[in-house]
Amino acid sequence: MRYFFAIVSLLVAVVLLVLGVGQRTFLAGPKVIEEVLETSSISERFLVLPASVFSAQTGNPSVVLTGEDLFVAYAEQRDVAGWLEPLDHLTAEADAEGAITFIKTAGAAETASAFEDSEDQEDQEDSETTDTSVASEEAAGEAVFFDPRGSDLWLSEHTGDTSLTVSIALESSQAVIVTAGVDEQTLPSEVKLMWAQPRETPLAGPLLLAGGTFAVLGAVLYLLAIDHDRRGIGPRRGRRGPFQGLRNKKVRVKQTLSSDKTKPRKGTKAGFTVALAAAGALTLSSCVSSYWPQQLEEVSQPSTSEEVEAPVAVVPVSDAQLDNIIDRIVSLVIEADLELDPSELQLRLEGAALQQREANYKIRKEESDWRALPFLTSERLGYDLVQSTEKWPRTLFVTLSSIGDIDIDAEQSDEPEQDSNEDEDQLADAEGTEAPETADNEPEDLTPSLALIIKQESPHENYKINRIVELRGGIEMPEAAPLSEGTAVLADDIQTLQLTPFEAAESLATVMQSGVEAEEAGFFEFDAESLIEKMGGAWAETQCVEDLECSATVSVEEESVVTLSTGQSGALVAATINDNHEMKVKNERSIVKLSKVERALGLDGSFASVTRNWKHQVLMYVPGKDSDKKITILGSSSELVSATGDKATIDID
């Protein structure tokens, strides 16, 4: 019976060890599940893979592409759909069994083009092609080329020359867009979806450990059985302790030689040694964490008494995405600032922000003492607003730090080095400029905090800075909703504020024109506001000499007002105010002497009057109607953008 139990233990050990090793080899299943999508006969140029396709199989998904100039990106499904709206594309769909099919979606531009072309053909069968039909063909999905590379909509993008493998980790609301080609889009020659299967085998460890235990137990039982059989051989006197039969080597050897007349066998001992070593090695190998059942983590369930509120509206830009957008914008603008080259600025600036920088470059090339605009940095100051919308245009409000100068000879870094005293408290305590440039434009070494309004007009355009405002030092920004909740862009004539946004901008323009004696000044909280003291009407009273007549005309630029709700009944109002400073000679035989500034802006010759056009970017906080606070000027940026003149009747060199 002793041999029986020993053999049974060894057999059980063999079975358990085979099963344990099998868990990691032939019983583990495939390492990768592959699904090849046939694209050779498809004419569409873009393929969308929603998150539901990747969740059709278990495992870690990835996309493997073969072709030329490959491109893969992922983003929110609403952004992918918005970008592809004018174009024909395919959307993959997985059924309950995991089989993948394609759904074709016609582009809006091509559908509209086909409709317009059919009407033209019916109404003008014998006429030549009209301008409308030509425009329709140009607007068609197959004729318009949209390059997806570098779009601000993508959360991540990847490119490859002939092959590309991208690991995918999507949320349920996201999707992947796939295409190939540079000048002309097409689908990759092969699109393969792969799911790497998890290699955790929670039963391997217990099986190997149990097998090793039974192997050791069987070996011990076998040794005990041999010891019991040989215990009675030879003299017992003087022998104590366990395994007495095995320790009596002399008697055992003599008995063996006398019985079979052969040499003692050493294979049995070696076999047991090998068996025990193998069992020990397998037992030790089972100590890997993936061989064992993972301890279930306690998942804290929300209390039933706590209500989980769903987001009120969609916030189209995440915090990380906002960082990427700012980095791209800042790097381009800094390069232009260093080279005084505006050729690439239109890619990331528009409107007054673009006009101000273009004019500043022109003037500084001719007048070295003219004040340089502050260099942007990627350092966010923590006060950001994002418009809650799924459509376009989309508006962002971002606050950034700035620096006054960059050492071109120093080693370039990804971001400009910040002053040591500029930190997250800079927005409240920064030594920003309270005064925009005066008429003399005396340069100052200032590093103000900046407020940027950034817009994306359509899915196929990147975000562009619409205006840059230098915040006043020591201000307190009004309380606002956090970035994750988003905000709303309000109409120019909204009636819930003390003044409508456009009325607030017009009132400020009136005060700049007429001074603080104007009736409209009562709406504002002024504290040494340089826009009132040094620009507009104040400039006209102080800058002219006896032989010149000076006047200022201040007005709000149409369609320039942007209003963002703070979520606290008030609103941030940004507006562009045009301030035209005219210098006109009193004597018809005289002319206005041109400075380097006017000449840099394109004036040349003799002029009886010269008008400088200043653009003021102004940021205000307009409280709600129920508030007893006044409108506050949070910041402003002023820059001379153009100069015009009326030719003199005489030409005096």
Salt bridges, closest charged atoms under 4 A:
GLU34 OE1 - LYS192 NZ 3.98
GLU76 OE1 - ARG78 NH1 3.84
ASP79 OD1 - ARG394 NH2 2.91
ASP147 OD1 - ARG149 NH1 3.26
ASP152 OD1 - ARG328 NH1 2.92
ASP152 OD2 - ARG348 NH1 2.67
ASP227 OD2 - ARG231 NH2 2.51
ASP229 OD1 - HIS228 ND1 3.87
ASP319 OD1 - ARG380 NH2 2.84
ASP323 OD1 - ARG380 NH1 2.75
ASP337 OD2 - ARG357 NH2 3.04
ASP384 OD2 - ARG380 NH2 2.77
GLU437 OE2 - ARG371 NE 2.97
GLU470 OE2 - ARG371 NH2 3.10
GLU529 OE1 - ARG472 NH1 3.22
GLU557 OE1 - LYS615 NZ 2.47
ASP579 OD2 - HIS581 NE2 2.91
ASP579 OD2 - HIS616 NE2 3.07
GLU598 OE2 - ARG612 NE 2.70
ASP604 OD1 - ARG599 NH1 3.31
